[in-house]
């Protein structure tokens, strides 16, 4: 059974979705970026449905200023109170839940790493954690380096360069960024926060995704599980299947 629940947060009203199940371990799904709680291509709604069918209750919600929730969207670093309100509501409507696992993709993963302990989450599943401080319109430096490594071994790419089909100005700008030290202000918060979870954090990386590549460059020694895809949201059926397997495995270990 799936139900909609309205709940308060700092004078605003948030909207969440509860997928009911009898298990004592619950999954809290935190939306990344400016996505609503169903996720890209309804991926989070489908994940919740699948997980609940395996006996684990699932709660998703729109943070302030997103989707059906009121208030101002101030970005993921301002979502601690939203997470506290969601956890409180989840436990109130599923009182049999005694352990919580949090799952988030992109900046939701970073928010869970930073605030999850404060809100009573026992274990976190962090997909493609956001660690990028960049303010330009180029991909992260790690992703640019990966792209140029592929192009240097591609005859087709050399042909494009020689025939003028590659924007030289943009290529030079990208090379300059790729060879310059990247800012680490956010990474220096997120990576230690993930490491502090010790055995209670699972990092999941889409190996062809620029955000995941930036995280890997910032956290070279942090263990991670990899899914062979370039889809940031694990959109293809094989990606979804691999992600569901990792999520369910973590839930069964709690």
SEVEXSE-182707 format. One line per 8 residues: number of its first residue (from 1); their letters; for each residue x, y, z of N, C-alpha, C. Coordinates in steps of 0.2 Angstrom, whole numbers, always signed. Atoms other than C-alpha are relative to their C-alpha. Example, Ala and Ser with C-alpha at 12.3 -4.5 7.8 and 13.67 -1.06 7.14 Angstrom:
BEGIN
1> AS> +4/-6/+0/+62/-22/+39/+4/+6/+0 | -4/-6/-1/+68/-5/+36/-4/+5/+3
***
This chain:
BEGIN
1> XXXXXXXX> +4/-6/+0/+0/+0/+0/+4/+6/+0 | -4/-6/+0/+6/+17/-4/-4/+6/+2 | +4/-5/-2/+0/+33/+4/+4/+7/+0 | -3/-7/-1/+4/+52/+4/-1/+3/+7 | +0/-3/-7/+8/+61/+20/+3/+7/+0 | -2/-6/+0/+9/+79/+23/+3/+1/+8 | -3/-1/-7/+21/+85/+38/+3/+6/+0 | -3/-7/-1/+28/+101/+45/+8/+0/+0
9> XXXXXXXX> -7/-1/+0/+46/+107/+43/+1/+8/+1 | -2/-7/-1/+51/+124/+50/-5/+5/-3 | +6/-4/+2/+34/+132/+47/-2/-1/-7 | +3/+2/+7/+32/+124/+29/-3/-7/+1 | +3/+6/+0/+23/+109/+24/+3/-4/-6 | -3/+5/+4/+32/+94/+16/-5/-5/-2 | +4/+6/+2/+24/+80/+6/+5/-6/-1 | -3/+7/+1/+30/+62/+7/-4/-5/-2
17> XXXXXXXX> +3/+6/+3/+26/+45/+0/+2/-6/+4 | -2/+6/-4/+26/+30/+11/-3/-7/-3 | +2/+7/+2/+26/+12/+4/+1/-4/+6 | +1/+4/-6/+20/+1/+18/+3/-7/-1 | -3/+7/+0/+29/-16/+22/+1/-1/+7 | -1/+2/-7/+31/-26/+38/+7/+0/+3 | -7/+1/-3/+50/-26/+40/+1/+5/+5 | -3/-5/-5/+59/-18/+54/+5/+5/-2
25> XXXXXXXX> -5/-4/+3/+72/-10/+43/-4/+4/-5 | +3/-4/+5/+66/+5/+33/+5/+4/-4 | -4/-4/+5/+73/+14/+18/-3/+7/-1 | +1/-7/+1/+73/+33/+18/+3/+2/-7 | -3/-3/+6/+75/+40/+0/+0/+7/+0 | -1/-7/+0/+82/+57/-1/+1/+2/-7 | -1/-2/+7/+80/+66/-18/+6/+4/-1 | -6/-4/+1/+95/+73/-26/-1/+6/-5
33> XXXXXXXX> +1/-6/+5/+97/+90/-36/-7/+3/+2 | +7/-3/+0/+80/+98/-39/-5/-5/-2 | +5/+5/+2/+71/+82/-42/-5/-1/+5 | +6/+1/-5/+54/+78/-35/+1/-7/+2 | -2/+7/-4/+53/+62/-24/-1/-6/-5 | +0/+6/+4/+48/+51/-39/+6/-2/-4 | -6/+1/+3/+65/+53/-46/+0/+1/-8 | +0/+0/+7/+71/+54/-64/-3/-6/-3
41> XXXXXXXX> +4/+6/+3/+60/+43/-75/-3/-4/+5 | +3/+4/-6/+51/+38/-59/+4/-5/+3 | -4/+6/-3/+66/+28/-54/+0/-1/+7 | +1/+1/-8/+64/+32/-35/-6/-3/+2 | +6/+4/-1/+46/+27/-36/+0/-7/-1 | -1/+7/+1/+50/+11/-44/+4/-4/+4 | -4/+3/-5/+64/+8/-32/-4/-2/+6 | +4/+0/-6/+52/+11/-18/-4/-6/+0
49> XXXXXXXX> +5/+5/+1/+39/-1/-25/+4/-7/+1 | -4/+7/+0/+52/-15/-28/+2/-2/+7 | -3/+1/-7/+60/-13/-10/-6/-2/+4 | +6/+2/-4/+43/-13/-2/-3/-7/-1 | +2/+7/+2/+38/-29/-11/+4/-5/+3 | -5/+5/-3/+53/-37/-3/-1/+1/+8 | +2/+0/-8/+46/-32/+15/+3/+6/+3 | -3/-6/-3/+55/-16/+18/-4/+7/-1
57> XXXXXXXX> +4/-6/+1/+45/+0/+21/+5/+6/-3 | -4/-5/+3/+51/+15/+11/-4/+7/+0 | +3/-7/+0/+48/+34/+13/+4/+4/-4 | -3/-5/+5/+52/+47/+0/-4/+7/+2 | +4/-7/-2/+48/+66/+2/+4/+5/-5 | -2/-6/+3/+50/+83/-7/+3/+4/+5 | -2/-5/-4/+61/+95/+2/-3/+6/-1 | +3/-7/+1/+56/+113/+5/+2/+3/-7
65> XXXXXXXX> -1/-3/+6/+54/+122/-11/+0/-5/-7 | +0/+5/+5/+53/+106/-22/-6/-4/-1 | +6/+4/+1/+38/+97/-30/-6/+3/+4 | +6/-1/-3/+23/+97/-19/+1/+4/+7 | -2/-3/-6/+32/+105/-4/+0/+7/+0 | -1/-7/+0/+31/+123/+1/+7/+2/+3 | -6/-3/-3/+45/+135/+6/+5/+1/-6 | -5/-2/+4/+61/+140/-2/+5/-5/-1
73> XXXXXXXX> -5/+5/+1/+73/+129/-10/+7/+3/+1 | -6/-4/-1/+90/+134/-3/+6/-5/-1 | -5/+4/+1/+100/+119/-9/+1/-6/+5 | -1/+6/-4/+106/+103/-2/+4/+1/+7 | -3/-1/-7/+117/+110/+12/-4/+3/+5 | +4/-2/-5/+102/+117/+20/-6/-5/+1 | +5/+5/-1/+92/+101/+21/+0/-4/+6 | +0/+4/-6/+96/+95/+38/-7/-1/+3
81> XXXXXXXX> +7/+0/-3/+79/+100/+45/-5/-4/-4 | +4/+4/+4/+70/+93/+31/+1/-8/+1 | -1/+7/-1/+78/+76/+34/-2/-2/+7 | +2/+1/-6/+75/+77/+52/-8/-1/+0 | +7/+1/+0/+56/+80/+49/-2/-6/-4 | +1/+6/+4/+56/+66/+36/+1/-6/+4 | -1/+6/-4/+63/+53/+48/-5/+0/+6 | +5/+0/-5/+52/+59/+62/-7/-3/-2
89> XXXXXXXX> +6/+2/+3/+37/+57/+51/+0/-8/-2 | -1/+7/+2/+43/+40/+44/-1/-5/+6 | +0/+4/-6/+45/+33/+61/-7/+0/+4 | +6/-1/-3/+28/+40/+67/-5/-5/-4 | +5/+4/+5/+19/+31/+52/+2/-7/-1 | -2/+7/+0/+29/+15/+53/+4/-1/+7 | -3/+0/-7/+32/+13/+72/+4/-7/+1 | -4/+6/+0/+38/-5/+69/+7/+0/-3
97> XXXXXXXX> -7/+0/+3/+54/+1/+60/+4/+2/+6 | -4/-2/-5/+68/+1/+72/+7/+1/-3 | -7/-2/+3/+83/+3/+60/-2/+4/-7 | +1/-4/+7/+84/+16/+45/+7/+0/-4 | -5/+0/+5/+95/+15/+30/-2/+6/-5 | +2/-5/+4/+96/+31/+20/+4/-1/-7 | -3/+1/+6/+99/+31/+1/-1/+7/-4 | +0/-6/+4/+103/+46/-10/+5/+0/-6
105> XXXXXXXX> -4/+0/+6/+110/+50/-27/+2/+8/-1 | -2/-6/+1/+121/+65/-31/+1/+4/+6 | -1/-5/-6/+120/+80/-19/-4/-3/+6 | +4/+4/-5/+107/+69/-9/+5/-5/+4 | -5/+4/-3/+121/+57/-6/+5/+4/+5 | -4/-4/-4/+132/+71/+1/-4/+3/+6 | +4/-3/-6/+118/+78/+12/-1/-6/+5 | +0/+6/-4/+116/+60/+19/+6/-1/+4
113> XXXXXXXX> -6/+1/-3/+134/+59/+22/+1/+5/+6 | -2/-5/-4/+135/+75/+31/-5/+0/+6 | +5/-1/-5/+118/+75/+41/-3/-7/+3 | +3/+7/-2/+113/+56/+42/+0/-2/+7 | +0/+2/-7/+119/+53/+59/-4/+4/+5 | +4/-5/-4/+111/+69/+66/-7/-2/+0 | +7/+1/+1/+94/+63/+60/-2/-8/+2 | +2/+6/-3/+95/+45/+67/+0/-6/-5
121> XXXXXXXX> -1/+5/+5/+100/+35/+51/+6/-4/+2 | -5/+5/-2/+110/+19/+54/+5/-2/-5 | -4/+2/+6/+117/+16/+37/-2/+4/-6 | +1/-4/+6/+119/+26/+21/+2/-4/-6 | -1/+2/+7/+119/+21/+3/+1/+6/-4 | -2/-6/+3/+128/+35/-7/+2/-1/-7 | -2/+1/+7/+127/+35/-26/+2/+7/-3 | -3/-6/+3/+138/+47/-35/+0/+6/+4
129> XXXXXXXX> +0/-6/-4/+141/+59/-21/+3/+6/-3 | -1/-6/+3/+142/+77/-26/+6/+3/+4 | -5/-3/-3/+159/+84/-22/+3/+6/-4 | -3/-5/+5/+161/+98/-36/-2/+7/+3 | +1/-7/-1/+164/+116/-32/+0/+5/-6 | +0/-4/+6/+165/+121/-50/-6/+5/-2 | +5/-5/+2/+156/+137/-56/+0/+1/-7 | +0/-1/+8/+160/+136/-75/-5/-5/-3
137> XXXXXXXX> +5/+4/+3/+150/+127/-88/+3/-6/-3 | -4/+6/+2/+163/+113/-91/-1/-5/+5 | +1/+5/-5/+162/+96/-84/+6/+0/+5 | -6/+0/-5/+173/+92/-69/+6/-2/-3 | -6/+1/+3/+191/+91/-72/+2/-8/-1 | -1/+7/+0/+192/+72/-68/-4/-3/-6 | +4/+2/+6/+178/+69/-82/+4/+2/-6 | -3/-2/+6/+188/+80/-94/+6/-4/-1
145> XXXXXXXX> -6/+4/+1/+204/+70/-91/-2/-7/-3 | +3/+6/+2/+194/+54/-94/-2/+0/-7 | +2/-1/+7/+187/+61/-110/+6/+0/-5 | -6/-1/+4/+204/+66/-117/+4/-6/+0 | -4/+7/+1/+212/+49/-113/-3/-4/-5 | +3/+4/+6/+199/+41/-124/+1/+3/-7 | -1/-3/+7/+201/+54/-138/+7/-1/-2 | -7/+1/+2/+220/+52/-138/+1/-6/-4
153> XXXXXXXX> -1/+7/+3/+218/+34/-143/-5/-1/-6 | +5/+1/+4/+204/+37/-155/+1/+3/-7 | -2/-3/+7/+208/+39/-174/-6/+5/-2 | +6/-5/+2/+190/+47/-177/+1/+7/+4 | -1/-6/-3/+194/+60/-164/+6/+5/-3 | -5/-4/+3/+210/+65/-172/-2/+3/-7 | +3/-2/+6/+201/+66/-189/-4/+6/+1 | +5/-6/-1/+188/+78/-181/+5/+6/+1
161> XXXXXXXX> -5/-6/-1/+203/+89/-175/+3/+3/-6 | -4/-2/+6/+212/+89/-191/-5/+4/-5 | +5/-3/+5/+196/+94/-201/-4/+5/+3 | +3/-6/-3/+191/+108/-189/-7/-2/+3 | +7/+1/-2/+175/+99/-182/+1/+0/+8 | -1/-1/-7/+182/+101/-164/+1/+7/+2 | +0/-7/-2/+180/+118/-155/+7/+1/+3 | -7/+0/-3/+199/+122/-152/+0/+5/+6
169> XXXXXXXX> +0/-4/-6/+195/+136/-140/-3/-3/+6 | +3/+4/-5/+184/+125/-130/+5/-5/+3 | -5/+5/-1/+197/+111/-131/+5/+3/+5 | -6/-3/-4/+211/+123/-124/-3/+1/+7 | +3/-2/-7/+199/+129/-110/-1/-7/+4 | +0/+6/-4/+196/+111/-105/+6/-3/+2 | -7/+2/-2/+214/+106/-106/+3/+4/+6 | -2/-5/-5/+218/+121/-95/-3/-2/+7
177> XXXXXXXX> +3/+2/-6/+205/+115/-82/+2/-7/+2 | -2/+7/-2/+210/+97/-83/+7/+0/+3 | -6/+0/-2/+228/+101/-79/+1/+5/+6 | +0/-5/-6/+224/+114/-65/-2/-3/+6 | +3/+3/-6/+222/+109/-47/-7/+2/+1 | +8/-2/-1/+203/+108/-43/-1/+2/+7 | +2/-2/-6/+195/+117/-29/-3/-6/+4 | +2/+6/-3/+191/+105/-15/-4/+2/+7
185> XXXXXXXX> +3/-2/-6/+181/+115/-2/-6/-5/+2 | +6/+5/-1/+165/+103/-4/+3/-7/+1 | -3/+7/-1/+176/+87/-6/+3/+0/+7 | -3/+1/-7/+185/+91/+10/-5/+0/+6 | +6/+1/-5/+168/+91/+19/-3/-7/-1 | +4/+6/+2/+160/+76/+10/+4/-6/+1 | -4/+6/+0/+174/+64/+9/+2/-2/+7 | -1/+2/-7/+179/+64/+28/-7/-2/+3
193> XXXXXXXX> +7/+2/-3/+160/+63/+32/-1/-7/-2 | +1/+7/+3/+159/+47/+21/+4/-4/+4 | -5/+4/-3/+174/+40/+29/-2/-1/+7 | +1/+1/-7/+168/+43/+46/-6/-5/+2 | +5/+6/-1/+153/+31/+43/+3/-7/+1 | -4/+6/+0/+166/+18/+42/-4/-6/-4 | +3/+5/+4/+158/+1/+38/-8/+1/-1 | +8/-1/+1/+140/+9/+38/-1/+4/-5
201> XXXXXXXX> +1/-4/+6/+142/+18/+22/+2/-4/-6 | -1/+4/+7/+141/+10/+4/+0/+5/-5 | +0/-4/+6/+147/+21/-10/-1/-4/-6 | +2/+3/+6/+139/+17/-27/+2/+5/-6 | -2/-4/+6/+147/+24/-43/-2/-3/-7 | +1/+2/+7/+141/+24/-61/+7/+2/-3 | -7/-1/+1/+159/+22/-68/+1/+5/-6 | -1/-5/+6/+155/+33/-84/-3/+7/+1
209> XXXXXXXX> +3/-6/-1/+147/+47/-75/+5/+5/+3 | -5/-5/-2/+156/+64/-73/+0/+1/+8 | +0/-2/-7/+150/+67/-55/+3/-6/+4 | -4/+6/-3/+156/+49/-50/+7/+1/-1 | -8/+0/+1/+173/+52/-58/+3/+6/+4 | -3/-5/-4/+175/+68/-49/+0/-2/+7 | -1/+3/-6/+171/+59/-33/+6/-4/+1 | -5/+5/+0/+183/+45/-37/+7/+4/+1
217> XXXXXXXX> -6/-4/+0/+197/+58/-40/+1/+3/+7 | +0/-3/-7/+193/+66/-23/+1/-5/+6 | +0/+5/-6/+192/+50/-13/+3/-6/-3 | -3/+6/+3/+204/+38/-21/+1/-6/+4 | -1/+6/-4/+206/+27/-6/-7/-2/+4 | +7/+2/-3/+187/+26/-1/-3/-6/-4 | +3/+5/+4/+180/+9/-6/-7/+2/-3 | +7/-1/+3/+165/+9/-18/-2/-6/-4
225> XXXXXXXX> +3/+5/+5/+154/-2/-28/-1/+3/-6 | +0/-3/+7/+154/+1/-47/-5/-3/-4 | +4/+3/+5/+140/-1/-59/+2/+3/-7 | -2/-2/+6/+145/-1/-77/-5/+4/-4 | +5/-5/+4/+135/+14/-84/+2/+7/+0 | -2/-8/+0/+137/+32/-89/-6/+4/+2 | +6/-3/-2/+119/+35/-83/+1/+3/+7 | -1/-3/-7/+120/+47/-68/-6/-3/+5
233> XXXXXXXX> +6/+2/-3/+102/+41/-63/-1/-8/+0 | +1/+8/+1/+105/+22/-67/-7/-1/-4 | +7/+0/+4/+91/+24/-80/-2/-6/-4 | +2/+6/+4/+93/+8/-90/-2/-6/+4 | +2/+6/-4/+85/-8/-84/+6/-4/+3 | -5/+4/-3/+102/-17/-81/+3/+4/+6 | -3/-5/-5/+108/-1/-71/-5/-1/+6 | +5/+0/-5/+91/-2/-61/+1/-6/+4
241> XXXXXXXX> +0/+6/-4/+93/-20/-57/+6/-1/+4 | -6/+0/-4/+111/-18/-51/-1/+4/+6 | +1/-4/-6/+106/-4/-40/-5/-3/+5 | +5/+3/-4/+91/-13/-33/+4/-6/+4 | -4/+6/-3/+103/-28/-29/+4/+3/+6 | -5/-3/-5/+115/-17/-19/-4/+3/+6 | +4/-3/-5/+101/-8/-10/-3/-6/+5 | +3/+5/-4/+92/-24/-4/+5/-4/+4
249> XXXXXX> -6/+3/-4/+109/-32/+1/+1/+4/+6 | -1/-4/-5/+112/-17/+12/-6/-1/+5 | +6/+1/-5/+94/-18/+20/+0/-6/+4 | +0/+6/-4/+96/-36/+24/+6/-1/+5 | -6/+0/-5/+113/-33/+33/-2/+3/+6 | +1/-4/-6/+105/-21/+45/-3/-4/+6
***
